[in-house]
Amino acid sequence: MTALYSDTHTEMEALQIRLWRQASPTQKMKMLAQLNASARLLALQGLRSKYPEATEKELRRRLADLVLGEALAHKVFGSASYAK
């Protein structure tokens, strides 16, 4: 088996893969939901750094632009207040 991660010891990587394979579908969905929530939090933090004066509403709209794309976010949420 080839290594998935160059910075992870091969035995630990094999253990991780074994645990993923043993996880139930429900456990896998929970892991995926946690990863998704973490990615959203990181994206929001990045947006807060980039736009420090933005309101929470504006940041969430900017997140929608990232996640959905600007065209779909516009269809779902209407015009962005920051759009020019």
N, C-alpha and C positions, 0 to 999 in steps of 0.2 A: 504494500500500500504506500502511495506517495504521501508526503506530509502536506497537510492543509495549511499549516502555519509554520513559517520558518523560525519563529521565536518560541515555539512550544516544544517541550521535550516529547519525543516520539511515544514514550510509555503513557504520558499524561494525555496526549492526543488520542491514543487508542482507547484509553479509559473513557474519555469524553464521548467518542463515537459510540462505544458500547452502551453508555448511559442513554444517549439519544435514541439508539435503536430499541432499547428496552422500555422507553417511555411510552405511556399510553397516548392515543390520539388526543385525549383531553389535556394531558400534561404538555404535549407538544403545542397545542393551541394556546395554552397559558404562557408558555415560554415565548411564543411568537407575539402574543399580546404585550408581554412585558418588554420585548425588544422594540416593538412599535412605539410603545409609550416612551421608552428611553430615547428613541430617535426623535420623537416629537419634542421632548423636553430639551434635547441638545439643539435642535433646530430653532426652537423659541429662544434659547439662551444666545445663540448666534445672532438672531434677529435683534434681540435686546442690545447686544453689543454694537451692532451695525447702526441701529436706529434708537439711540438712548432716549430721545424725547418722545418716542411713539407711545400711544396709549395701548392698553391691553387689547382693546378692540382692533386697533390697527395692526398690532403684532399678530393677532389670530388671523386676520385677513391676509397678511403677508405670508403666513404659514400656509393658508389655503392656496395661495398662488403657487407656492413651492410644491405642495402635495398634489394639487389637482391640475396645475397649470393655470395660467392667467385667464385663458378663454373660458374654461369650465368654471373657475372660481367666479368670474364675472356673471355667468349664467345663473349660478347658484345663489350668489350673495349680492349681485348688482355691482355698480361702479364702486371702485375703491376710493376712499376719501383722499388718498395721497396720489392718485393717478392724475397725470397732467395731459 
